[in-house]
Amino acid sequence: MEPAHWVQVEADRWQLELQCPECGAEQEMTLDAESVHAYNVLLYEAADAMQGAAGRLLEEWTSDLTAGDRRFVEALRHGHILPIDF
């Protein structure tokens, strides 16, 4: 489950609306501030891990590219190639 929305309802209470990214199931829960902080830390750690994995995949993929392919990828990254170009 991923947070879709969360709001502080009391000084030490947060209401979270969670949603499953695969099936769309939803769940609401209220947590204390300490639990929300721990959950937030887990979310940041997961995001960092995903970013690291994406970076490694990109490095692995780009290591096999030719010079022309690399220029194309860089042009895409910098917005020099747009859908209208095709």
Buried (B, 14 or more C-beta within 10 A) or exposed (E): EEBBEBEEEEEEBBBBBBBEEEEEEEEEEEBEEEBBEEBEEEEEEEEEEEEEEEEEEEEEEEEEEEEEEEEBBEEEEEEEBEEEEE
